[in-house]
Amino acid sequence: MRIVKEILDSTGKRKVEIIQRDDGSFGFTAWAFSDDPLEKCWIPSGRYSECYAPDADRAESEARGRVDWLAQAGPNTP
């Protein structure tokens, strides 16, 4: 698996990674940064593993439709 694109929210505390799997399919993972003193790390946010897209653009479109903060941010969020 490799990360094709990373989209951060304006706070830098949430992100979506567009990924390409070893089988060539694409999907995405959503993450939130934990400020807990014992963690201080990225943790999965939501369950989106069921997204199997034929290309990175379609996977990003799926992410923008499913991840609340990304959908609210609008299509021009880098």
N, C-alpha and C positions, 0 to 999 in steps of 0.2 A: 504494500500500500504506500502511496505517496500523496503528499499534500500538494494540490494544484493551485489553490488560492485560499487566502485567509481574509476574512472580513471582520473587523473589530467594530464594536459600538463606540460611541463618542466618549465613554468613560474609560475604555480600555479594560473593562471588567467582564465583558462578554464577547464571545467570538464564534464564528462559524467557519469551519474548514471544509472546503470542497476537496474531496479525495478521489483518487483513482485506485481501484482495487487491483490486486494481482491478476484477476481474470479479465481486466480491461473495462469493467463497468465503473460507473461513477456514482457517488453519493455524497453525503455531507454529515458532519458531526457538529453538534452545538456544545459549547463549553461556557462555564462561568468560573471566574477566578475567586477562590475562597480567601478571605482576609483573616480567617481563623488563625491565631498565632501558632497553633499546632499543625496547620496545613500549609498555608501560603502556596497554593498550587492550583492548577486548572483541574476542574472536575466536570464530568459529563453533565449536560443540562438537557434533559428530555431524551426521548427514545425515537431516533430517526433512522435506525439501521435498515428499515424496510425500503428505503429509497434506493432503487437501482435504475440509473439513468444511462442512456447511450453516450452522453457526452457531458462535459463540464458545464456548459451553458444550461442544459436541462436540469442538472443537479442543483445549480445555483437558483434557477427559477423555482424548483421545488422547495428549497430552503427558504426563499423569500415568501413563499406561500404558507409555510408551516411554522416557522420560528417567529413568535409574536413580536419581539423587539425588532427583528429585521424587516418584517412586513410593515410595521409602523414607521420605520426609518425611511421607506420609500425606495424606488428603483435606482436612484443615483448614489446610494451609499456605496462607497468603494469597497 
